[in-house]
Amino acid sequence: MKVTTVAPGDDVYAELNKRLVAFNRDHVDWDADIFTVCLRDDTGTLRGGGRGIVRMGALEVRSLWLDQDQRRGGFGREIVEEIESEARLRGATKAFLDTYDFQAKEFYEGLGYAVFGSFEFPNDTARFYLGKVL
C-alpha cells in the first residue's frame, strides 16, 4: 500500500466520490432535487439568482448572487424567499447555507437564519454556517 497525491483533474476524485455517494445511499435517501432561481432584467440578461438543493427534507441554499447594482433593492430577499418556497413544495422543512464574513451574514440573519457554527481560517477570514426552520 502507498499513499500518493494526484494532480487536479485526475479521475481519482470522481471514483472516490462515486464510492462515497454509494455508501450514503445505503444509509439514507441521498437523492437530491436541484433547482435554480434567477433574476433577469427586461432584456433577459441574468442579473442574479441562486441554487436550491433539497435532500433528506432539508434545503441547502447555494451560490446566491446579485450584480452589484441590484443589491439593496429587495431582490436578494425575493430570490431567497422563492428558493425557500420552491423547497417547501419539494418537501423541505429546514434550510441551511454558508457564507463568509466578507459576504452576507447579516443579510441572512435578517431573513431568519441563525448561526450554528463557524470556522476561522488562518488569515482571519471566517466562514459561518446558518440554518432555519421553513
Steps between C-alpha positions, in 0.01 A plus 500: 500500500618851423341840559559750217381841385347538155457802276171689464288359222601147584212252494586383851276757668203404280545136595533576870190722490308226317587258780402752768164568336432125477579467872269792581218346292529183708418704811257777399293623207788686333309615193510877452243726341700787347361823356612855420315827553612793288451874465499636144459856380257609228748399229536148644847562637581296809544738797489259793369178643579202714481125521288283725584141581240299689628181656371302800227760564740795524583785265856603434523851352802525269670764287270794569613790281375847405677743272628792704247749361210269596589476869302673776189510283323197647596260223722290727213451741269410212744244364553333839126498571434341159769237565343425840148488352607261226682286757186478715309374195769233470459393865768701680427600861844641590760707316873562530774692321848636553657840449830672570545802725560720194177382335142510632471367857285793620279471192421136577445573868245761392317221316478291817812288465707444813866405529551144622872476432803679367857442390791743533759480224865577582472828304227628739216429256197329651245271338158479664243222480139613543166324513130551559170316513290555188 
